[in-house]
Amino acid sequence: MTLPQRYRTLSVACVVAATATLALSGCAKSETTDQAGGDSGQGAQTVQTPTASAGPGCTLTTYGAPKLDLKNAIVGFSQSEKEANPFRIAETQSIKDEAAKIGVKKLLTTNAQSQLPKQISDIQDMLAQGAQFLIIAPLNSDGLEPAFQAAAAKKVPVLTIDRKVNATACKDYLAFLGSDFVEQGKRAADAMIKATGGKGKVAILLGSSGNSVTTDRTKGFVDQVEAAAPGLKIVAQQTGEFARDKGQQVMEQLIQSKPDITAVYAENDEMALGAVTALKAAGKAPGKDVKIVSIDGTRNAVQALSNGELNAVIESNPRFGPLAFATAQKFYGGEGIPEDVIISDRSYDPSNAKSSLGGAY
């Protein structure tokens, strides 16, 4: 089930002024030991579909929540996965930085460690600690109903970020903030077609099952390849669970079982970097013998692209702090919030990788 898209895409030029106050980002750490962060100006999120042109949006009254001043509030943030992944590191830090910047009274943070029961209990625990507003990065698109019910019982609004949930907006949760994942997959396919000339055999390293990111990134890629490059054959689809070590293991297996693969589409950068390691160990040149396109925009992936080991990276911006808290402030200020607030993501290719490294996370 996919939540309906109510709002038409607006050009970035039309929303720059309106989103200027949102164009701030938290300090994003890297997984590398130097912990260098990306340039906050380059890495800021830009809203692509921010207006309630198809309706009034969800208001404080329709949601049934009490008025709240965030500076005197307890806010809870539920992270879905352990912070060994640059996306999760940057996302959590962005939430923390923006909460501190606007003066939130108290920010509670939890990490579900990729366990759905733990994420449910984390959210329930934050509610027990007095959380009055919740920001949730869902682990899966389904299964959080007990957490939503607990929040509804206390009239606590829930804002979801980076993954969609199969639930009812303005009832089970307030709104979704994130990327258009189908479009990410489509853009990855276009980049792959350019890198391969539209011919060859491609393997897909799928993300974890049970969430909208994997489903939509796969659909966007597969549909676009079938429509635009019939000479590019998808010969394997195996899950790498969005993890570098798993991506490496899957790539090692594919090198043995399908040695004629000429391209890899990795649904996140960590799996792509795992594939690079596997290909090198097998004596193949990643980026040359096997073309690689991935999604995320981590600093290590953009560096690998600059080095010629990847062929393109489609960004998925994790710096949700400014947008999440700006959305909460608008909501409590009486404005209607669209069901889906979609951000625009950049693309990295060999021509801009080196100059754009400062904006990666």
Secondary structure by P-SEA (a helix, b strand, c coil): cccccccccccccccccccccccccccccccccccccccccccbbbbcccccccccccccccccccccccccbbbbbbbccccccaaaaaaaaaaaaaaaaacccbbbbbbccccaaaaaaaaaaaaaacccbbbbbccccccaaaaaaaaaaacbbbbbcccccccccccccccccccaaaaaaaaaaaaaaaaaccbbbbbbbccccccaaaaaaaaaaaaaaaaccccccccccccccccaaaaaaaaaaaaaacccccbbbbccaaaaaaaaaaaaaacccccccbbbbbccccaaaaaaaaaccccbbbbbcccaaaaaaaaaaaaaabbbbcccbbbbbbbbccccccccccccc
